[in-house]
Amino acid sequence: MMHLILADSELEINPWNRKELLDSSIHHSIMEKNRMARRRGRPDITHFFLIVAMESLLNKYGLLRVYVHTRNDEVIYIAPETRIIKNYNRFKGLILQLFEKKKVPFDNPLLVLENKSLKELIDELKGKKILFTRKGRRVEIKKLHEIMEEDVICIIGGFPSGYFLTKGIENMVDDILSIYDGMLPAWTVAMEAIAAYERFKF
Ligand SMILES: C[S@@+](CC[C@H](N)C(=O)[O-])C[C@H]1O[C@@H](n2cnc3c(N)ncnc32)[C@H](O)[C@@H]1O
């Protein structure tokens, strides 16, 4: 099984209007005025990441579990059968509902939100823990599958710039890998990790 975690994701409610998510493409002027870090308010990263992960062959074969950990130490558990809404505004509406109700749909939940740190989430999963970051040990993409094991936990940052907010994240993992000399978006790294595990597995 591959466990895929989007860590320290910039997903939060807009503090100036709690009826919507913070979205830097819309709220940039109030964010700037209040000196809020530029990296915040990026639900689009989680959206792209979830579309790539949930529609992968690996997920269709039942070998993928996906989690979104947020900057405020919340963890979203995503049921494998979840079909991610393609429309961005409707996706944000769904996540807002999740922040309010903790489960969506409420009766037969596909998405469940719990207050939990990244460390607590990692500790409840079984497998080799791999952190993806540009600062890691450089590995050729054609060899990434050789690093995979039957059970792996792959951790990718859900933020646009800067570094992981979770302190001591390097000490929570077994390996720290870089797959390219430049910066990649989270969903590209997710796609490469999934493809490498597929090569290892099939
Ligand atoms: C847009 S980056 C975050 C920005 C960060 N300054 C960086 O350079 O990694 C999003 C995430 O994708 C992963 N990532 C980006 N570039 C990578 C690379 N070359 N190798 C491995 N992982 C990478 C990391 O997990 C990172 O946190």
The ligand as a MOL file (V3000), in Angstrom:
LIG
                    3D

  0  0  0     0  0            999 V3000
M  V30 BEGIN CTAB
M  V30 COUNTS 27 29 0 0 0
M  V30 BEGIN ATOM
M  V30 1 C 6.2870 23.9370 -4.6040 0
M  V30 2 S 7.2070 22.8690 -3.5870 0 CHG=1
M  V30 3 C 7.3820 23.7720 -2.1270 0
M  V30 4 C 8.4240 24.8330 -2.2270 0
M  V30 5 C 9.7840 24.5190 -1.6650 0
M  V30 6 N 10.5360 25.7680 -1.6250 0
M  V30 7 C 10.6060 23.5380 -2.4660 0
M  V30 8 O 11.4980 23.9830 -3.1740 0
M  V30 9 O 10.4180 22.3270 -2.3340 0 CHG=-1
M  V30 10 C 6.0130 21.6740 -3.1030 0
M  V30 11 C 6.5490 20.3620 -2.6310 0
M  V30 12 O 6.9030 19.5440 -3.7240 0
M  V30 13 C 8.0080 18.7260 -3.3620 0
M  V30 14 N 9.1120 19.0420 -4.2620 0
M  V30 15 C 9.2620 20.1500 -5.0260 0
M  V30 16 N 10.3850 20.0840 -5.7550 0
M  V30 17 C 10.9390 18.8850 -5.4740 0
M  V30 18 C 12.1050 18.2070 -5.9160 0
M  V30 19 N 12.9320 18.7410 -6.8110 0
M  V30 20 N 12.3740 16.9820 -5.4210 0
M  V30 21 C 11.5500 16.4050 -4.5080 0
M  V30 22 N 10.4440 17.0050 -4.0520 0
M  V30 23 C 10.1360 18.2180 -4.5130 0
M  V30 24 C 8.3330 19.0050 -1.9120 0
M  V30 25 O 7.6730 18.0770 -1.0980 0
M  V30 26 C 7.7640 20.3860 -1.7510 0
M  V30 27 O 7.4500 20.6660 -0.4060 0
M  V30 END ATOM
M  V30 BEGIN BOND
M  V30 1 1 1 2
M  V30 2 1 2 3
M  V30 3 1 2 10
M  V30 4 1 3 4
M  V30 5 1 4 5
M  V30 6 1 5 6
M  V30 7 1 5 7
M  V30 8 2 7 8
M  V30 9 1 7 9
M  V30 10 1 10 11
M  V30 11 1 11 12
M  V30 12 1 11 26
M  V30 13 1 12 13
M  V30 14 1 13 14
M  V30 15 1 13 24
M  V30 16 1 14 15
M  V30 17 1 14 23
M  V30 18 2 15 16
M  V30 19 1 16 17
M  V30 20 1 17 18
M  V30 21 2 17 23
M  V30 22 1 18 19
M  V30 23 2 18 20
M  V30 24 1 20 21
M  V30 25 2 21 22
M  V30 26 1 22 23
M  V30 27 1 24 25
M  V30 28 1 24 26
M  V30 29 1 26 27
M  V30 END BOND
M  V30 END CTAB
M  END
